[in-house]
Amino acid sequence: MIQEIITYTILLATALFVAYKIYETFAKQKSGCDGCSSSCNSCALQDLKQEIKKNKGV
């Protein structure tokens, strides 16, 4: 009986954790430049995007 209670408790905690992570993923989607206070001229993300575009064109 105790083993079943422990098992169900662990399964419930795991399910709640997974549900929270899924909710967090969809509720807090950010674009690549969120939270950036400077211009995008020296942004590493912009440099990476430029490199990807250059490689696709080759």
MMTF fields as JSON, N, C-alpha, C and O atoms, coordinates in Angstrom:
{
  "mmtfVersion": "1.0.0",
  "mmtfProducer": "UNKNOWN",
  "numBonds": 231,
  "numAtoms": 232,
  "numGroups": 58,
  "numChains": 1,
  "numModels": 1,
  "chainsPerModel": [1],
  "groupsPerChain": [58],
  "chainIdList": ["A"],
  "bondAtomList": [4, 2, 8, 6, 12, 10, 16, 14, 20, 18, 24, 22, 28, 26, 32, 30, 36, 34, 40, 38, 44, 42, 48, 46, 52, 50, 56, 54, 60, 58, 64, 62, 68, 66, 72, 70, 76, 74, 80, 78, 84, 82, 88, 86, 92, 90, 96, 94, 100, 98, 104, 102, 108, 106, 112, 110, 116, 114, 120, 118, 124, 122, 128, 126, 132, 130, 136, 134, 140, 138, 144, 142, 148, 146, 152, 150, 156, 154, 160, 158, 164, 162, 168, 166, 172, 170, 176, 174, 180, 178, 184, 182, 188, 186, 192, 190, 196, 194, 200, 198, 204, 202, 208, 206, 212, 210, 216, 214, 220, 218, 224, 222, 228, 226],
  "bondOrderList": [1, 1, 1, 1, 1, 1, 1, 1, 1, 1, 1, 1, 1, 1, 1, 1, 1, 1, 1, 1, 1, 1, 1, 1, 1, 1, 1, 1, 1, 1, 1, 1, 1, 1, 1, 1, 1, 1, 1, 1, 1, 1, 1, 1, 1, 1, 1, 1, 1, 1, 1, 1, 1, 1, 1, 1, 1],
  "groupList": [{"groupName": "MET", "atomNameList": ["N", "CA", "C", "O"], "elementList": ["N", "C", "C", "O"], "formalChargeList": [0, 0, 0, 0], "bondAtomList": [1, 0, 2, 1, 3, 2], "bondOrderList": [1, 1, 2], "singleLetterCode": "M", "chemCompType": "L-PEPTIDE LINKING"}, {"groupName": "ILE", "atomNameList": ["N", "CA", "C", "O"], "elementList": ["N", "C", "C", "O"], "formalChargeList": [0, 0, 0, 0], "bondAtomList": [1, 0, 2, 1, 3, 2], "bondOrderList": [1, 1, 2], "singleLetterCode": "I", "chemCompType": "L-PEPTIDE LINKING"}, {"groupName": "GLN", "atomNameList": ["N", "CA", "C", "O"], "elementList": ["N", "C", "C", "O"], "formalChargeList": [0, 0, 0, 0], "bondAtomList": [1, 0, 2, 1, 3, 2], "bondOrderList": [1, 1, 2], "singleLetterCode": "Q", "chemCompType": "L-PEPTIDE LINKING"}, {"groupName": "GLU", "atomNameList": ["N", "CA", "C", "O"], "elementList": ["N", "C", "C", "O"], "formalChargeList": [0, 0, 0, 0], "bondAtomList": [1, 0, 2, 1, 3, 2], "bondOrderList": [1, 1, 2], "singleLetterCode": "E", "chemCompType": "L-PEPTIDE LINKING"}, {"groupName": "THR", "atomNameList": ["N", "CA", "C", "O"], "elementList": ["N", "C", "C", "O"], "formalChargeList": [0, 0, 0, 0], "bondAtomList": [1, 0, 2, 1, 3, 2], "bondOrderList": [1, 1, 2], "singleLetterCode": "T", "chemCompType": "L-PEPTIDE LINKING"}, {"groupName": "TYR", "atomNameList": ["N", "CA", "C", "O"], "elementList": ["N", "C", "C", "O"], "formalChargeList": [0, 0, 0, 0], "bondAtomList": [1, 0, 2, 1, 3, 2], "bondOrderList": [1, 1, 2], "singleLetterCode": "Y", "chemCompType": "L-PEPTIDE LINKING"}, {"groupName": "LEU", "atomNameList": ["N", "CA", "C", "O"], "elementList": ["N", "C", "C", "O"], "formalChargeList": [0, 0, 0, 0], "bondAtomList": [1, 0, 2, 1, 3, 2], "bondOrderList": [1, 1, 2], "singleLetterCode": "L", "chemCompType": "L-PEPTIDE LINKING"}, {"groupName": "ALA", "atomNameList": ["N", "CA", "C", "O"], "elementList": ["N", "C", "C", "O"], "formalChargeList": [0, 0, 0, 0], "bondAtomList": [1, 0, 2, 1, 3, 2], "bondOrderList": [1, 1, 2], "singleLetterCode": "A", "chemCompType": "L-PEPTIDE LINKING"}, {"groupName": "PHE", "atomNameList": ["N", "CA", "C", "O"], "elementList": ["N", "C", "C", "O"], "formalChargeList": [0, 0, 0, 0], "bondAtomList": [1, 0, 2, 1, 3, 2], "bondOrderList": [1, 1, 2], "singleLetterCode": "F", "chemCompType": "L-PEPTIDE LINKING"}, {"groupName": "VAL", "atomNameList": ["N", "CA", "C", "O"], "elementList": ["N", "C", "C", "O"], "formalChargeList": [0, 0, 0, 0], "bondAtomList": [1, 0, 2, 1, 3, 2], "bondOrderList": [1, 1, 2], "singleLetterCode": "V", "chemCompType": "L-PEPTIDE LINKING"}, {"groupName": "LYS", "atomNameList": ["N", "CA", "C", "O"], "elementList": ["N", "C", "C", "O"], "formalChargeList": [0, 0, 0, 0], "bondAtomList": [1, 0, 2, 1, 3, 2], "bondOrderList": [1, 1, 2], "singleLetterCode": "K", "chemCompType": "L-PEPTIDE LINKING"}, {"groupName": "SER", "atomNameList": ["N", "CA", "C", "O"], "elementList": ["N", "C", "C", "O"], "formalChargeList": [0, 0, 0, 0], "bondAtomList": [1, 0, 2, 1, 3, 2], "bondOrderList": [1, 1, 2], "singleLetterCode": "S", "chemCompType": "L-PEPTIDE LINKING"}, {"groupName": "GLY", "atomNameList": ["N", "CA", "C", "O"], "elementList": ["N", "C", "C", "O"], "formalChargeList": [0, 0, 0, 0], "bondAtomList": [1, 0, 2, 1, 3, 2], "bondOrderList": [1, 1, 2], "singleLetterCode": "G", "chemCompType": "PEPTIDE LINKING"}, {"groupName": "CYS", "atomNameList": ["N", "CA", "C", "O"], "elementList": ["N", "C", "C", "O"], "formalChargeList": [0, 0, 0, 0], "bondAtomList": [1, 0, 2, 1, 3, 2], "bondOrderList": [1, 1, 2], "singleLetterCode": "C", "chemCompType": "L-PEPTIDE LINKING"}, {"groupName": "ASP", "atomNameList": ["N", "CA", "C", "O"], "elementList": ["N", "C", "C", "O"], "formalChargeList": [0, 0, 0, 0], "bondAtomList": [1, 0, 2, 1, 3, 2], "bondOrderList": [1, 1, 2], "singleLetterCode": "D", "chemCompType": "L-PEPTIDE LINKING"}, {"groupName": "ASN", "atomNameList": ["N", "CA", "C", "O"], "elementList": ["N", "C", "C", "O"], "formalChargeList": [0, 0, 0, 0], "bondAtomList": [1, 0, 2, 1, 3, 2], "bondOrderList": [1, 1, 2], "singleLetterCode": "N", "chemCompType": "L-PEPTIDE LINKING"}],
  "groupTypeList": [0, 1, 2, 3, 1, 1, 4, 5, 4, 1, 6, 6, 7, 4, 7, 6, 8, 9, 7, 5, 10, 1, 5, 3, 4, 8, 7, 10, 2, 10, 11, 12, 13, 14, 12, 13, 11, 11, 11, 13, 15, 11, 13, 7, 6, 2, 14, 6, 10, 2, 3, 1, 10, 10, 15, 10, 12, 9],
  "groupIdList": [1, 2, 3, 4, 5, 6, 7, 8, 9, 10, 11, 12, 13, 14, 15, 16, 17, 18, 19, 20, 21, 22, 23, 24, 25, 26, 27, 28, 29, 30, 31, 32, 33, 34, 35, 36, 37, 38, 39, 40, 41, 42, 43, 44, 45, 46, 47, 48, 49, 50, 51, 52, 53, 54, 55, 56, 57, 58],
  "secStructList": [7, 2, 2, 2, 2, 2, 2, 2, 2, 2, 2, 2, 2, 2, 2, 2, 2, 2, 2, 2, 2, 2, 2, 2, 2, 2, 2, 6, 7, 7, 7, 6, 6, 6, 6, 7, 7, 1, 7, 4, 4, 4, 7, 2, 2, 2, 2, 2, 2, 2, 2, 2, 2, 2, 2, 2, 2, 7],
  "xCoordList": [0.826, 0.0, 0.872, 0.623, 1.881, 2.77, 3.523, 3.726, 3.935, 4.664, 3.812, 4.312, 2.533, 1.63, 1.476, 1.471, 1.353, 1.212, 2.475, 2.38, 3.628, 4.886, 4.991, 5.388, 4.641, 4.701, 3.767, 4.167, 2.524, 1.564, 1.988, 1.756, 2.595, 3.078, 4.194, 4.214, 5.113, 6.212, 5.672, 6.102, 4.74, 4.15, 3.395, 3.476, 2.674, 1.947, 2.915, 2.7, 3.973, 4.963, 5.629, 5.853, 5.939, 6.549, 5.603, 6.016, 4.347, 3.363, 3.176, 3.077, 3.128, 2.99, 4.212, 4.075, 5.398, 6.623, 6.642, 6.978, 6.286, 6.266, 5.22, 5.48, 4.052, 3.003, 3.469, 3.209, 4.145, 4.656, 5.695, 5.68, 6.591, 7.623, 6.997, 7.436, 5.99, 5.299, 4.599, 4.678, 3.92, 3.259, 4.279, 4.046, 5.393, 6.437, 6.996, 7.294, 7.136, 7.665, 6.745, 7.214, 5.445, 4.513, 4.095, 3.801, 4.062, 3.598, 4.663, 4.332, 5.928, 6.992, 7.888, 9.11, 7.296, 8.105, 8.677, 7.961, 9.968, 10.64, 11.279, 11.666, 11.371, 12.141, 13.608, 13.931, 14.476, 15.893, 16.437, 17.471, 15.769, 16.31, 15.56, 15.783, 14.703, 13.988, 14.96, 15.878, 14.75, 15.555, 16.868, 17.674, 17.096, 18.345, 18.148, 17.229, 19.002, 18.834, 19.662, 19.478, 20.563, 21.409, 20.893, 19.945, 21.532, 21.152, 21.632, 22.412, 21.178, 21.518, 22.803, 23.119, 23.541, 24.746, 25.799, 26.446, 25.993, 27.031, 26.446, 27.083, 25.241, 24.546, 25.053, 25.13, 25.394, 25.879, 24.799, 25.103, 23.545, 22.444, 22.323, 22.105, 22.462, 22.395, 23.555, 23.367, 24.752, 25.903, 25.651, 25.989, 25.067, 24.757, 23.728, 23.858, 22.706, 21.699, 22.332, 22.009, 23.235, 23.92, 24.746, 24.751, 25.441, 26.267, 25.414, 25.803, 24.26, 23.367, 22.851, 22.809, 22.455, 21.989, 23.088, 22.83, 24.322, 25.438, 25.699, 25.97, 25.624, 25.869, 24.767, 25.032, 23.529, 22.426, 22.556, 22.166, 23.097, 23.261, 24.372, 24.425, 25.255, 26.413, 26.072, 26.93],
  "yCoordList": [-1.188, 0.0, 1.254, 2.177, 1.298, 2.458, 2.634, 3.758, 1.518, 1.6, 2.233, 3.013, 1.897, 2.478, 3.98, 4.749, 4.395, 5.821, 6.578, 7.653, 6.032, 6.671, 6.731, 7.754, 5.651, 5.605, 6.63, 7.362, 6.698, 7.665, 9.097, 9.992, 9.327, 10.661, 11.087, 12.223, 10.181, 10.481, 10.714, 11.641, 9.884, 10.057, 11.381, 12.052, 11.76, 13.028, 14.203, 15.16, 14.137, 15.208, 15.33, 16.438, 14.216, 14.23, 14.821, 15.638, 14.423, 14.945, 16.448, 17.184, 16.905, 18.343, 19.113, 20.203, 18.563, 19.204, 19.32, 20.374, 18.247, 18.256, 19.247, 19.991, 19.262, 20.203, 21.646, 22.503, 21.917, 23.265, 23.661, 24.792, 22.755, 23.05, 23.308, 24.207, 22.54, 22.762, 24.116, 24.865, 24.433, 25.729, 26.857, 27.854, 26.705, 27.731, 27.943, 29.072, 26.871, 26.966, 27.772, 28.621, 27.526, 28.21, 29.579, 30.465, 29.771, 31.034, 32.122, 33.306, 31.739, 32.725, 32.678, 32.756, 32.551, 32.526, 33.911, 34.911, 33.956, 35.214, 35.164, 34.109, 36.334, 36.391, 36.47, 36.613, 36.384, 36.356, 37.623, 37.576, 38.769, 40.042, 40.604, 41.76, 39.85, 40.361, 40.67, 39.898, 41.786, 42.143, 42.808, 43.092, 43.057, 43.674, 45.183, 45.668, 45.921, 47.372, 48.107, 49.309, 47.411, 48.073, 47.812, 47.052, 48.455, 48.205, 46.817, 46.193, 46.345, 44.991, 44.951, 43.917, 46.044, 46.085, 45.095, 44.469, 44.932, 44.019, 42.8, 42.197, 42.455, 41.329, 40.005, 39.833, 39.084, 37.77, 37.011, 36.256, 37.21, 36.537, 37.042, 36.254, 38.337, 38.899, 38.373, 38.048, 38.289, 37.751, 36.313, 35.926, 35.525, 34.133, 34.042, 33.206, 34.9, 34.913, 35.263, 34.654, 36.246, 36.643, 35.474, 35.225, 34.766, 33.641, 32.521, 31.901, 32.262, 31.227, 31.598, 30.758, 32.864, 33.313, 33.17, 32.753, 33.521, 33.445, 31.989, 31.708, 31.071, 29.664, 29.032, 28.132, 29.501, 28.961, 29.398, 28.662, 30.583, 31.091, 30.411, 30.507, 29.73, 29.108, 27.783, 27.127],
  "zCoordList": [0.0, 0.0, 0.0, -0.776, 0.852, 0.944, -0.374, -0.834, -0.98, -2.238, -3.332, -4.142, -3.354, -4.343, -4.122, -5.083, -2.886, -2.581, -3.011, -3.603, -2.722, -3.118, -4.645, -5.204, -5.302, -6.769, -7.383, -8.289, -6.905, -7.444, -7.138, -7.952, -5.996, -5.656, -6.604, -7.077, -6.876, -7.804, -9.211, -9.897, -9.637, -10.964, -11.073, -12.102, -10.043, -10.04, -10.081, -10.825, -9.292, -9.283, -10.653, -11.138, -11.264, -12.59, -13.621, -14.444, -13.587, -14.533, -14.349, -15.33, -13.109, -12.86, -13.348, -13.905, -13.146, -13.602, -15.12, -15.659, -15.808, -17.272, -17.778, -18.724, -17.165, -17.572, -17.368, -18.212, -16.269, -16.011, -17.049, -17.534, -17.393, -18.389, -19.761, -20.478, -20.128, -21.397, -21.382, -22.356, -20.293, -20.162, -20.253, -20.937, -19.575, -19.566, -20.973, -21.361, -21.724, -23.08, -23.975, -24.734, -23.905, -24.789, -24.275, -25.077, -22.998, -22.436, -22.499, -22.574, -22.469, -22.402, -23.631, -23.509, -24.807, -26.008, -26.252, -26.208, -26.509, -26.76, -28.137, -28.639, -28.717, -29.947, -29.568, -28.389, -30.514, -30.236, -29.613, -28.947, -29.806, -29.329, -28.118, -27.759, -27.493, -26.32, -25.195, -24.917, -24.566, -23.418, -23.772, -22.886, -25.03, -25.461, -25.515, -26.174, -24.831, -24.769, -25.815, -26.011, -26.483, -27.466, -28.871, -29.073, -29.835, -31.226, -31.63, -30.911, -32.751, -33.195, -34.021, -34.61, -34.073, -34.905, -34.449, -35.289, -33.157, -32.666, -31.961, -31.097, -32.34, -31.704, -32.275, -33.492, -31.395, -31.827, -32.591, -33.514, -32.211, -32.894, -34.325, -35.245, -34.516, -35.855, -36.703, -37.875, -36.116, -36.844, -37.265, -38.383, -36.389, -36.7, -37.825, -38.718, -37.785, -38.849, -40.189, -41.209, -40.19, -41.413, -41.97, -43.176, -41.08, -41.503, -42.094, -43.084, -41.493, -42.005, -43.384, -44.283, -43.555, -44.866, -45.915, -47.044, -45.531, -46.46, -46.852, -48.019, -45.906, -46.175, -47.016, -47.813, -46.842, -47.654, -49.096, -50.002, -49.327, -50.683, -51.448, -52.674, -50.756, -51.418, -51.995, -52.585]
}
